[in-house]
């Protein structure tokens, strides 16, 4: 005579202590930054909150036709500085919600005769820029004001992108200070690194960026307009 024994145990799935369900076959934890830990049979899943106090990194509901600044806090960034020519400069952008845009904008503060600039978006691979996803046409920096590149592009929530510029000459743009940016690497007792750069001759940024240099400097303020 054989005996078959089935052991059944309910698993309670909770959200901040509130029961969601106890009829579970499997659980899969996904998404950047999400971790699951256990003490005995009790499992805790941690979903980290977004850093910073403002800007599109912590955007909750994209609003059509609104232009957003890519920054971490509410500090004014109406400061300008020269961005070196023949140098790709990129910094991370991690949208809290998916965002489809219709253009990217930078602002030229001082006219540079013969100055041309391109806007770039690269993918991320293990914390560094990898493959080129978008490159604008050359924007004229011989006059001041907003320079707009019209393009449809979707940024996926929780995904790291690298945004930046690339110019033939040194151009003066409205910038983000490094205290308004995501720290990307520690630097001991000093300020954390906030962007990466690589010297390369303008135009046509490489399809795969390759080795970059860490920097603690400011970076061009790139604004995004939602569809």
C-alpha positions as CSV (number, residue, x, y, z in Angstrom):
1,X,0.0,0.0,0.0
2,X,1.3,3.4,-0.9
3,X,0.4,6.7,0.6
4,X,0.5,10.1,-1.2
5,X,0.9,13.2,1.0
6,X,0.4,16.7,-0.3
7,X,1.6,19.5,1.8
8,X,0.1,22.9,1.1
9,X,1.1,26.2,2.7
10,X,-0.2,29.7,1.9
11,X,2.3,32.4,1.2
12,X,1.1,35.9,2.1
13,X,2.1,38.7,-0.4
14,X,2.0,42.1,1.3
15,X,2.5,45.7,0.3
16,X,3.7,47.7,3.3
17,X,2.0,45.1,5.6
18,X,-1.3,45.0,3.6
19,X,-2.2,41.6,2.3
20,X,-2.4,41.4,-1.5
21,X,-2.8,37.7,-2.0
22,X,-2.1,34.3,-0.4
23,X,-2.7,32.2,-3.6
24,X,0.8,32.3,-5.2
25,X,2.5,29.9,-7.6
26,X,5.7,31.9,-8.2
27,X,7.2,35.3,-7.6
28,X,9.8,37.0,-9.8
29,X,11.5,40.2,-8.7
30,X,12.5,42.5,-11.6
31,X,13.7,46.0,-12.3
32,X,16.8,48.1,-11.7
33,X,17.7,48.5,-8.0
34,X,15.1,46.0,-6.7
35,X,16.4,43.6,-4.1
36,X,14.8,40.7,-2.2
37,X,16.2,39.5,1.1
38,X,15.0,36.9,3.7
39,X,15.2,36.2,7.4
40,X,14.2,32.6,7.7
41,X,11.0,32.2,5.7
42,X,10.1,35.9,5.7
43,X,11.1,37.6,2.4
44,X,11.4,41.4,2.1
45,X,11.5,43.2,-1.3
46,X,13.1,46.6,-1.4
47,X,12.2,49.1,-4.1
48,X,14.5,52.2,-3.6
49,X,13.0,55.6,-4.0
50,X,14.3,58.1,-6.5
51,X,17.1,60.4,-5.4
52,X,16.8,64.2,-5.5
53,X,13.9,66.6,-5.1
54,X,12.9,67.7,-8.6
55,X,13.4,67.4,-12.3
56,X,12.6,64.6,-14.7
57,X,14.6,61.9,-12.8
58,X,11.7,61.8,-10.3
59,X,9.0,62.6,-12.7
60,X,5.7,61.0,-11.9
61,X,3.3,62.0,-14.7
62,X,4.7,63.3,-18.0
63,X,2.5,66.2,-19.2
64,X,2.1,66.7,-23.0
65,X,4.1,69.6,-24.5
66,X,5.9,70.4,-21.2
67,X,9.6,70.8,-21.3
68,X,11.6,69.2,-18.5
69,X,15.1,69.7,-17.2
70,X,17.3,66.7,-16.6
71,X,18.5,67.4,-13.1
72,X,18.1,66.1,-9.5
73,X,17.0,69.1,-7.5
74,X,15.2,72.5,-7.7
75,X,18.4,74.6,-7.6
76,X,18.5,77.2,-10.4
77,X,20.8,76.1,-13.3
78,X,20.8,79.5,-15.1
79,X,24.5,79.6,-15.2
80,X,26.6,79.2,-18.3
81,X,30.1,77.9,-19.1
82,X,32.2,76.8,-22.0
83,X,31.9,73.2,-23.1
84,X,35.1,72.0,-24.8
85,X,35.2,71.2,-28.5
86,X,36.0,67.8,-30.0
87,X,35.1,66.2,-26.8
88,X,32.0,64.0,-26.1
89,X,30.6,64.8,-22.6
90,X,27.9,62.6,-21.2
91,X,26.0,62.3,-17.9
92,X,23.4,59.7,-16.7
93,X,19.7,60.2,-16.9
94,X,17.3,57.7,-15.2
95,X,13.6,58.5,-15.8
96,X,11.2,57.4,-13.0
97,X,8.4,57.0,-15.5
98,X,8.6,56.3,-19.2
99,X,8.9,59.5,-21.2
100,X,8.3,59.9,-24.9
101,X,9.7,63.2,-26.2
102,X,9.4,65.2,-29.4
103,X,12.6,67.3,-29.1
104,X,15.8,68.0,-27.2
105,X,16.9,71.5,-26.4
106,X,20.1,73.3,-25.3
107,X,20.6,77.0,-24.8
108,X,23.6,78.9,-26.3
109,X,24.5,81.9,-24.1
110,X,27.4,83.4,-26.1
111,X,27.6,83.2,-29.9
112,X,30.5,81.2,-31.4
113,X,31.2,82.0,-35.0
114,X,31.4,78.6,-36.9
115,X,30.3,76.7,-33.8
116,X,28.4,73.5,-34.4
117,X,27.0,71.2,-31.7
118,X,25.3,67.8,-31.7
119,X,23.1,66.2,-28.9
120,X,23.7,62.6,-28.0
121,X,22.0,59.8,-26.2
122,X,23.9,56.6,-25.4
123,X,22.8,53.4,-23.7
124,X,24.3,52.1,-20.5
125,X,26.4,48.9,-20.0
126,X,27.5,48.1,-16.4
127,X,27.5,51.7,-15.4
128,X,29.3,53.3,-18.4
129,X,28.0,54.7,-21.8
130,X,27.9,52.0,-24.5
131,X,26.0,52.2,-27.8
132,X,24.8,55.3,-29.5
133,X,21.0,55.5,-29.5
134,X,20.5,59.1,-30.9
135,X,22.7,61.7,-32.5
136,X,21.2,65.1,-33.6
137,X,22.1,67.0,-36.7
138,X,24.6,69.9,-36.2
139,X,23.0,72.8,-34.4
140,X,24.2,76.3,-35.2
141,X,25.9,78.0,-32.2
142,X,26.8,81.2,-34.1
143,X,23.7,82.8,-32.5
144,X,22.4,82.8,-29.0
145,X,19.2,81.2,-27.6
146,X,17.5,77.8,-27.6
147,X,18.8,75.3,-30.1
148,X,16.2,72.5,-30.7
149,X,16.6,69.2,-32.3
150,X,13.2,67.6,-33.3
151,X,13.1,63.8,-32.8
152,X,10.8,61.2,-31.4
153,X,12.4,59.1,-28.7
154,X,11.1,57.1,-25.8
155,X,13.0,56.9,-22.5
156,X,12.0,53.7,-20.6
157,X,11.4,54.0,-16.8
158,X,14.2,52.8,-14.6
159,X,16.7,52.5,-17.5
160,X,20.0,54.4,-17.4
161,X,20.7,56.6,-20.4
162,X,23.7,58.9,-21.0
163,X,22.9,62.3,-22.4
164,X,25.4,64.9,-23.7
165,X,26.9,67.1,-26.3
166,X,29.6,67.1,-28.9
167,X,30.9,70.2,-30.7
168,X,33.6,71.3,-33.1
169,X,34.6,74.4,-31.1
170,X,34.3,75.5,-27.5
171,X,30.7,76.7,-27.0
172,X,29.0,78.5,-24.2
173,X,25.8,76.7,-22.9
174,X,23.5,76.8,-19.9
175,X,24.9,74.1,-17.6
176,X,24.1,71.8,-14.7
177,X,26.4,72.2,-11.7
178,X,27.7,68.9,-10.4
179,X,25.5,69.3,-7.2
180,X,22.5,69.0,-9.5
181,X,23.7,65.8,-11.1
182,X,23.7,62.1,-10.3
183,X,27.0,61.0,-8.7
184,X,28.5,58.2,-10.8
185,X,31.6,57.4,-8.9
186,X,33.2,58.2,-5.6
187,X,36.4,60.3,-5.4
188,X,37.6,59.8,-1.9
189,X,37.4,63.0,0.2
190,X,36.5,65.2,-2.8
191,X,33.3,65.8,-4.8
192,X,32.0,62.7,-6.6
193,X,32.5,62.3,-10.3
194,X,29.4,63.4,-12.2
195,X,30.0,62.8,-15.9
196,X,32.3,61.2,-18.4
197,X,34.1,62.5,-21.5
198,X,36.2,61.3,-24.4
199,X,38.2,63.3,-26.9
200,X,37.2,62.6,-30.4
201,X,37.2,64.7,-33.6
202,X,33.8,66.2,-34.6
203,X,31.5,65.2,-36.2
204,X,29.8,61.7,-36.1
205,X,30.1,60.3,-32.6
206,X,31.2,56.6,-32.5
207,X,28.5,53.9,-32.5
208,X,30.2,52.4,-29.5
209,X,31.8,54.8,-27.2
210,X,34.7,52.8,-25.7
211,X,36.9,54.0,-22.9
212,X,35.9,57.3,-21.2
213,X,37.4,59.6,-18.6
214,X,35.6,60.4,-15.3
215,X,35.0,64.1,-14.6
216,X,33.8,66.3,-11.7
217,X,32.9,69.2,-13.9
218,X,29.5,70.7,-14.8
219,X,27.6,69.5,-17.9
220,X,25.3,71.0,-20.5
221,X,21.7,71.3,-19.5
222,X,19.7,69.3,-22.0
223,X,15.9,69.8,-21.8
224,X,13.3,67.3,-23.1
225,X,9.8,68.2,-24.3
226,X,7.2,65.5,-23.8
227,X,4.9,64.5,-26.7
